[in-house]
Amino acid sequence: MKTKHKLFQICLLGALLLQALTSGAQPVTQIAAGQWHSLFLKSDGSLWGMGLNASGALGDGTYNYNINRPEHILTSNATAIAAGGLHSMFLKSDSSLWAVGENTYGQLGDGTQNIRNQPEQIEVGNVKAIAAGGNHSLFLKSDGSLWAMGWNRYGQLGDGTTNNVNQPEQIVASNVTAIAAGDAHSLFLKSDGSLWGMGYNKDGELVDGTTNNINQPEQILASNVTAIAAGSEHSLFLKKDGSLWAMGWNGYGQLGAGNSINGFGTNRPVQIVASNVTAIAAGDAHSLFLKNNGSLWGMGSGDAGGLGDGTYFQTNQPEQIVAGNVTAIAGGYGHSLFLKNDGSLWVMGFNGDGELGDGTYNNTNRPEQIVVNTNYNRICCQLLGGANMQLSFVGVANANYALDRSSSLSPPNWIPQATNPAGSFGALVFTNPPDATTNNFWRIRSVP
């Protein structure tokens, strides 16, 4: 049985006033932040995107430059997402790998250098994890093998060369459990908790004590690592004891080490938080993490508001952004995404390409909730002759819609109304005349 959609629009007919309202948080389950675009999944397996689309990274079949509202890309069966510089990857429920967007360096892995504006299948099955870097891609198969493709100038593919590759190539045969891709470096974990890396290392992001680039996997730590995140030129990892560690470039304080290291960074791991950290995310020049109480913390560049602390300043030590109920985080070039435990999607930071999905191109330095309403805000009221009112709206194909009425919104008391049948792209016509004195509110909702 289909579940009812959330309320998407209320119309105060007495004054012909339209308000885009939502009856609650949206059931978003996963998020990914690319350089200038964002992706998310909903609980029904649908894939959504917003932001820069000049290279087709949103997979909507166009190269429309900027999309500033969440756009429906895939209706169902998506299970995992990754957003890179200008490309996107996702997995389906059959464990197949799909990719779309920029492909100049072969990062889509389709054997060409042709950009794509519609998703194409790269692997038919057995893929269990994905990571998208600046212009390269990584994925894991169910046998624990690590595969890579794309830009390889600094050895970030780990194949022993600096040659670009436009088809997946196996890098490690087994025992890999987690992957992360930065702008030009890669990290992975093995089943024994060891941390490995390859690629660009001029700022020490591979923490091997040097600033030499590496074109083959190199062990960084022998054990006890549980999670990894790769930013543009810095890296984060968690240990079993919940401690947070950082290394690499620190020009904006993104390592969160206060004044203990300078802006040039460090090529050795530095402990930032001693315990209770549960999740990490690295953007271009800022970092985010969660604690076990659901609080969200950030450090680094705040130039575009990506820390969500109400300023546009950088900070070189962790500061609390949200006190609790946060369950997932993602960091892009200058923007950030997070989820709360009610499934609501929140954003902050750079929005010049619409990557926040709030319908504007304005940056914001405070978290704002994004309402995912499937274009349901496109609704209008029209007075007809006599006692008739027509509501025109844009719906979803093959869906059915019903009309409800309430005399108040605090609290609402929705009463179903009789209308003509109306499906997608239709109009609901009803004979209840609008009366401003009774403060009538009306909503359209989808029904099973």
C-alpha positions as CSV (number, residue, x, y, z in Angstrom):
1,M,0.0,0.0,0.0
2,K,1.2,3.5,-0.8
3,T,1.7,5.8,2.1
4,K,0.3,9.3,2.0
5,H,2.5,12.1,1.0
6,K,3.1,14.9,3.5
7,L,1.0,18.0,3.2
8,F,2.6,20.1,0.4
9,Q,0.5,23.3,0.1
10,I,-2.2,25.2,2.0
11,C,-4.3,27.8,0.3
12,L,-6.2,30.5,2.3
13,L,-9.0,30.9,-0.2
14,G,-10.6,33.9,1.4
15,A,-7.6,36.1,0.5
16,L,-6.2,33.9,-2.3
17,L,-3.0,33.6,-0.3
18,L,-0.6,30.8,-1.0
19,Q,1.8,29.4,1.5
20,A,4.3,26.6,0.9
21,L,4.1,24.7,4.1
22,T,5.0,21.2,5.2
23,S,3.3,19.1,7.9
24,G,6.6,17.7,9.1
25,A,10.1,16.6,8.4
26,Q,10.9,14.8,5.2
27,P,12.0,11.1,5.3
28,V,15.6,11.7,4.0
29,T,17.9,8.8,4.8
30,Q,21.3,9.6,3.1
31,I,23.1,12.7,2.0
32,A,26.2,13.5,-0.1
33,A,27.9,16.9,-0.8
34,G,29.9,17.4,-4.0
35,Q,32.0,20.4,-4.9
36,W,29.0,22.5,-6.0
37,H,26.1,20.1,-6.0
38,S,24.2,17.9,-3.4
39,L,22.5,14.6,-3.5
40,F,20.1,12.8,-1.1
41,L,18.1,9.7,-0.8
42,K,14.6,9.3,0.7
43,S,13.2,6.3,2.5
44,D,11.4,5.1,-0.6
45,G,14.8,4.7,-2.4
46,S,14.3,7.8,-4.6
47,L,17.3,9.9,-5.5
48,W,17.2,13.7,-5.5
49,G,19.7,16.4,-6.4
50,M,20.3,20.1,-6.6
51,G,23.1,22.5,-7.5
52,L,25.5,22.9,-10.4
53,N,24.4,20.8,-13.4
54,A,26.6,22.2,-16.2
55,S,28.3,18.8,-16.7
56,G,25.1,16.8,-16.1
57,A,26.0,15.8,-12.5
58,L,22.3,15.7,-11.5
59,G,21.5,13.2,-14.1
60,D,18.2,14.8,-15.2
61,G,19.0,14.5,-18.9
62,T,19.8,18.2,-19.3
63,Y,22.8,20.5,-18.8
64,N,20.7,23.2,-17.2
65,Y,23.3,25.2,-15.3
66,N,21.9,25.6,-11.8
67,I,19.1,23.8,-10.0
68,N,18.1,25.5,-6.8
69,R,15.2,23.2,-5.7
70,P,15.5,19.4,-5.0
71,E,15.0,17.6,-8.3
72,H,13.7,14.0,-8.6
73,I,16.4,12.0,-10.4
74,L,15.4,8.4,-9.7
75,T,12.1,7.2,-8.4
76,S,13.2,4.1,-6.5
77,N,15.8,1.4,-5.7
78,A,18.8,3.7,-4.9
79,T,20.7,2.5,-1.9
80,A,23.9,4.6,-1.7
81,I,25.2,7.9,-3.1
82,A,28.5,9.8,-3.7
83,A,29.1,13.3,-5.0
84,G,32.4,14.3,-6.5
85,G,33.7,17.5,-8.1
86,L,31.3,17.5,-11.1
87,H,30.2,13.9,-11.1
88,S,27.8,11.6,-9.2
89,M,27.6,7.9,-8.4
90,F,24.9,5.8,-6.9
91,L,24.1,2.2,-6.1
92,K,20.9,0.4,-6.8
93,S,19.3,-2.4,-4.7
94,D,20.7,-5.0,-7.0
95,S,24.2,-3.7,-6.0
96,S,24.8,-2.3,-9.5
97,L,26.9,0.9,-9.9
98,W,25.7,3.9,-11.8
99,A,27.5,7.1,-12.7
100,V,26.7,10.5,-14.3
101,G,28.3,13.9,-15.0
102,E,31.8,15.1,-15.8
103,N,34.1,12.4,-17.4
104,T,37.1,14.3,-18.8
105,Y,39.5,12.1,-16.9
106,G,37.4,8.9,-17.1
107,Q,36.0,9.2,-13.6
108,L,32.7,7.6,-14.6
109,G,34.5,4.4,-15.6
110,D,32.6,3.8,-18.8
111,G,35.6,3.5,-21.1
112,T,35.2,7.0,-22.6
113,Q,35.9,10.6,-21.7
114,N,32.4,11.7,-22.7
115,I,30.3,13.6,-20.1
116,R,26.9,12.2,-19.4
117,N,23.7,13.8,-18.3
118,Q,21.8,10.6,-17.7
119,P,22.9,7.8,-15.3
120,E,24.7,4.9,-17.0
121,Q,25.4,1.5,-15.5
122,I,29.1,0.9,-14.8
123,E,29.0,-2.4,-12.9
124,V,26.2,-4.9,-13.0
125,G,26.4,-6.0,-9.4
126,N,28.4,-6.9,-6.3
127,V,29.3,-3.3,-5.5
128,K,28.8,-2.4,-1.8
129,A,30.4,1.1,-1.3
130,I,31.3,4.1,-3.4
131,A,33.4,7.3,-3.0
132,A,33.7,10.2,-5.4
133,G,36.7,12.6,-5.3
134,G,37.5,15.7,-7.3
135,N,37.9,13.9,-10.6
136,H,38.4,10.3,-9.6
137,S,36.2,7.5,-8.2
138,L,36.5,4.5,-5.9
139,F,34.3,1.6,-5.1
140,L,34.3,-1.6,-3.1
141,K,33.0,-5.0,-4.2
142,S,31.3,-7.5,-1.9
143,D,34.6,-9.6,-1.9
144,G,36.4,-6.7,-0.2
145,S,38.3,-5.7,-3.3
146,L,39.1,-2.0,-4.1
147,W,38.6,-0.5,-7.5
148,A,39.4,2.9,-9.0
149,M,39.1,5.0,-12.1
150,G,39.6,8.6,-13.3
151,W,42.2,11.3,-12.7
152,N,45.6,9.9,-11.5
153,R,48.1,12.8,-11.8
154,Y,49.2,12.4,-8.2
155,G,48.8,8.6,-7.9
156,Q,45.4,8.8,-6.2
157,L,44.2,5.7,-7.9
158,G,47.0,3.7,-6.3
159,D,47.9,1.6,-9.3
160,G,51.6,2.4,-9.3
161,T,51.4,5.0,-12.1
162,T,50.2,8.5,-12.7
163,N,48.2,7.7,-15.8
164,N,44.4,8.4,-16.0
165,V,42.1,5.4,-16.3
166,N,38.7,5.4,-17.9
167,Q,37.6,1.9,-16.8
168,P,37.6,0.4,-13.3
169,E,40.8,-1.3,-12.3
170,Q,41.4,-3.4,-9.2
171,I,43.8,-1.8,-6.7
172,V,43.5,-4.1,-3.7
173,A,42.3,-7.7,-4.0
174,S,40.5,-8.1,-0.6
175,N,39.9,-7.1,3.0
176,V,39.0,-3.4,2.3
177,T,36.1,-2.2,4.4
178,A,35.8,1.6,3.9
179,I,36.9,4.2,1.4
180,A,37.2,8.0,1.1
181,A,38.2,10.2,-1.8
182,G,39.5,13.7,-1.5
183,D,40.4,16.2,-4.2
184,A,43.5,14.3,-5.3
185,H,44.1,11.7,-2.5
186,S,42.4,8.5,-1.4
187,L,42.1,6.7,1.9
188,F,40.8,3.2,2.8
189,L,40.5,0.9,5.7
190,K,41.2,-2.8,5.9
191,S,39.3,-5.4,8.1
192,D,42.2,-5.3,10.6
193,G,41.5,-1.6,11.3
194,S,44.6,-0.5,9.4
195,L,44.5,2.9,7.6
196,W,46.0,3.2,4.1
197,G,46.4,6.1,1.6
198,M,47.7,7.2,-1.8
199,G,47.9,10.3,-3.9
200,Y,48.6,13.9,-3.3
201,N,50.6,14.4,-0.1
202,K,52.2,17.9,-0.3
203,D,50.3,19.0,2.7
204,G,50.7,15.8,4.7
205,E,47.2,14.5,4.2
206,L,48.6,10.9,4.0
207,V,50.3,11.3,7.4
208,D,53.3,9.3,6.5
209,G,55.7,11.9,7.9
210,T,56.7,13.2,4.4
211,T,55.2,15.5,1.8
212,N,55.9,13.0,-1.1
213,N,53.1,12.0,-3.4
214,I,52.4,8.2,-3.4
215,N,51.1,6.2,-6.3
216,Q,50.7,2.9,-4.5
217,P,48.7,2.1,-1.3
218,E,50.8,2.9,1.8
219,Q,49.9,1.9,5.3
220,I,49.5,4.9,7.6
221,L,48.3,3.3,10.8
222,A,48.4,-0.4,11.7
223,S,45.1,-0.8,13.6
224,N,42.2,0.6,15.6
225,V,40.8,3.0,12.9
226,T,37.0,2.8,12.4
227,A,36.1,5.7,10.1
228,I,37.8,8.0,7.5
229,A,37.0,11.2,5.7
230,A,39.0,13.0,3.0
231,G,38.7,16.7,2.3
232,S,40.3,18.7,-0.4
233,E,43.8,18.6,1.1
234,H,43.2,17.3,4.6
235,S,42.1,14.0,6.2
236,L,40.2,12.9,9.3
237,F,39.9,9.5,11.0
238,L,38.3,8.0,14.1
239,K,39.7,5.4,16.4
240,K,37.9,2.6,18.3
241,D,38.0,4.7,21.5
242,G,35.9,7.5,19.7
243,S,38.8,9.8,19.4
244,L,39.1,12.2,16.4
245,W,42.4,12.7,14.6
246,A,43.3,15.0,11.7
247,M,46.2,15.7,9.4
248,G,47.1,17.7,6.2
249,W,46.5,21.3,5.2
250,N,45.3,23.7,8.0
251,G,45.1,27.0,6.2
252,Y,41.6,27.7,7.5
253,G,41.8,25.8,10.8
254,Q,40.0,22.8,9.3
255,L,42.1,20.4,11.4
256,G,40.5,21.9,14.6
257,A,43.8,21.7,16.5
258,G,43.6,25.3,17.8
259,N,47.0,27.0,18.0
260,S,49.0,23.7,18.4
261,I,49.9,23.7,14.7
262,N,50.2,26.4,12.1
263,G,48.2,27.1,9.0
264,F,50.6,25.0,6.9
265,G,49.3,21.9,8.6
266,T,50.9,18.7,9.7
267,N,52.1,15.4,8.1
268,R,51.5,13.5,11.4
269,P,48.1,12.6,13.0
270,V,47.0,15.1,15.6
271,Q,44.3,14.2,18.2
272,I,41.5,16.7,18.1
273,V,38.9,15.2,20.4
274,A,39.7,12.5,23.0
275,S,36.4,10.5,22.9
276,N,32.7,10.3,22.0
277,V,33.0,11.1,18.3
278,T,30.8,8.9,16.1
279,A,30.9,10.3,12.6
280,I,33.1,12.6,10.5
281,A,32.9,14.6,7.2
282,A,35.5,16.7,5.4
283,G,34.7,19.5,3.0
284,D,37.1,21.6,1.0
285,A,38.5,23.6,3.9
286,H,36.1,22.8,6.7
287,S,35.4,19.7,8.8
288,L,32.3,18.4,10.6
289,F,31.8,15.7,13.2
290,L,29.1,14.2,15.4
291,K,29.3,13.2,19.1
292,N,27.4,10.3,20.6
293,N,24.8,12.7,22.1
294,G,23.8,13.7,18.5
295,S,25.5,17.1,18.7
296,L,27.0,18.6,15.5
297,W,30.4,20.3,15.6
298,G,32.5,22.1,13.0
299,M,35.8,23.8,12.4
300,G,37.7,25.5,9.5
301,S,36.5,27.9,6.8
302,G,33.3,29.8,7.4
303,D,33.7,32.2,4.5
304,A,30.4,31.2,2.9
305,G,28.7,30.2,6.2
306,G,29.4,26.4,5.8
307,L,29.9,26.0,9.6
308,G,26.4,27.2,10.3
309,D,27.5,29.2,13.3
310,G,25.8,32.5,12.3
311,T,29.1,34.0,11.2
312,Y,31.3,34.0,8.0
313,F,34.5,33.6,10.0
314,Q,36.8,30.7,10.3
315,T,37.6,28.8,13.5
316,N,40.6,26.7,14.3
317,Q,39.0,24.6,17.0
318,P,35.7,22.6,17.2
319,E,32.6,24.6,18.0
320,Q,29.1,23.2,18.6
321,I,26.6,24.0,15.9
322,V,23.6,21.9,16.8
323,A,23.0,20.6,20.3
324,G,21.4,17.2,19.5
325,N,19.4,14.9,17.2
326,V,21.8,15.0,14.3
327,T,22.4,11.6,12.6
328,A,24.3,12.2,9.4
329,I,26.7,14.9,8.0
330,A,28.3,15.8,4.6
331,G,30.7,18.6,3.6
332,G,31.1,20.1,0.1
333,Y,33.2,22.9,-1.3
334,G,31.7,25.6,0.9
335,H,28.4,24.1,2.0
336,S,27.3,21.5,4.5
337,L,24.3,19.1,4.9
338,F,23.0,17.2,7.8
339,L,20.1,15.0,8.8
340,K,18.2,15.0,12.1
341,N,16.7,11.9,13.6
342,D,13.2,12.8,12.4
343,G,14.5,12.5,8.8
344,S,14.6,16.2,8.1
345,L,17.3,17.7,5.8
346,W,19.2,20.8,6.9
347,V,21.7,22.8,5.0
348,M,24.0,25.8,5.4
349,G,26.8,27.6,3.5
350,F,27.6,28.4,-0.1
351,N,24.7,28.5,-2.4
352,G,25.9,30.2,-5.6
353,D,24.8,27.2,-7.7
354,G,21.7,26.3,-5.7
355,E,23.4,23.4,-3.9
356,L,21.4,24.1,-0.7
357,G,18.1,23.5,-2.6
358,D,16.2,26.4,-0.9
359,G,15.0,28.0,-4.1
360,T,17.5,30.8,-3.9
361,Y,21.2,31.4,-4.7
362,N,21.9,33.1,-1.4
363,N,24.5,31.8,1.1
364,T,23.3,31.2,4.6
365,N,25.3,31.0,7.8
366,R,22.6,29.3,9.8
367,P,21.1,25.8,9.3
368,E,17.9,25.9,7.4
369,Q,15.5,23.0,6.8
370,I,14.9,22.0,3.2
371,V,11.3,21.0,2.4
372,V,11.2,18.2,-0.2
373,N,7.8,18.6,-1.8
374,T,8.2,17.1,-5.3
375,N,7.2,20.3,-7.1
376,Y,4.0,20.4,-5.1
377,N,4.5,24.1,-4.4
378,R,3.4,24.8,-8.0
379,I,-0.3,25.4,-7.2
380,C,-2.7,28.3,-7.8
381,C,-6.2,29.2,-6.8
382,Q,-8.7,30.6,-9.3
383,L,-12.2,32.0,-8.5
384,L,-14.8,30.6,-11.0
385,G,-18.3,31.7,-11.6
386,G,-20.9,31.2,-8.8
387,A,-19.7,29.3,-5.8
388,N,-16.9,27.4,-7.5
389,M,-13.1,27.6,-6.9
390,Q,-10.5,25.8,-9.0
391,L,-7.1,24.6,-7.6
392,S,-4.5,23.9,-10.3
393,F,-1.4,22.1,-9.4
394,V,1.5,20.0,-10.6
395,G,1.5,16.5,-9.3
396,V,3.3,13.2,-9.8
397,A,2.3,10.8,-12.6
398,N,-0.1,8.0,-11.6
399,A,-0.8,9.6,-8.3
400,N,-4.3,10.5,-6.9
401,Y,-5.1,13.6,-5.0
402,A,-7.7,14.7,-2.5
403,L,-8.8,18.0,-1.0
404,D,-9.2,18.8,2.7
405,R,-10.5,21.9,4.6
406,S,-9.7,23.3,8.0
407,S,-11.0,26.5,9.7
408,S,-7.7,26.9,11.6
409,L,-4.1,25.9,11.5
410,S,-3.5,26.1,15.2
411,P,-4.3,23.2,15.5
412,P,-5.7,22.1,12.1
413,N,-8.9,20.1,11.9
414,W,-8.8,18.7,8.3
415,I,-12.2,17.7,6.9
416,P,-12.2,15.8,3.5
417,Q,-14.0,17.6,0.8
418,A,-15.9,16.3,-2.3
419,T,-14.2,17.1,-5.6
420,N,-14.0,15.9,-9.1
421,P,-11.4,13.1,-9.8
422,A,-8.0,14.6,-10.5
423,G,-4.7,13.0,-11.2
424,S,-1.3,14.4,-12.3
425,F,-1.3,17.8,-14.0
426,G,-5.0,18.1,-13.3
427,A,-7.3,20.5,-11.5
428,L,-9.5,20.0,-8.5
429,V,-12.8,21.8,-8.7
430,F,-15.1,22.1,-5.7
431,T,-18.2,24.0,-4.8
432,N,-17.5,25.2,-1.3
433,P,-17.3,29.0,-1.7
434,P,-14.3,30.8,0.0
435,D,-15.3,32.9,2.9
436,A,-12.6,35.1,4.4
437,T,-14.6,35.6,7.6
438,T,-14.3,31.9,8.5
439,N,-10.6,31.8,7.7
440,N,-10.8,28.7,5.5
441,F,-7.6,26.8,4.8
442,W,-7.4,24.1,2.1
443,R,-4.8,21.5,1.3
444,I,-4.1,19.1,-1.5
445,R,-2.6,15.7,-0.6
446,S,-1.9,12.5,-2.4
447,V,-3.8,9.4,-1.5
448,P,-3.2,5.7,-2.0
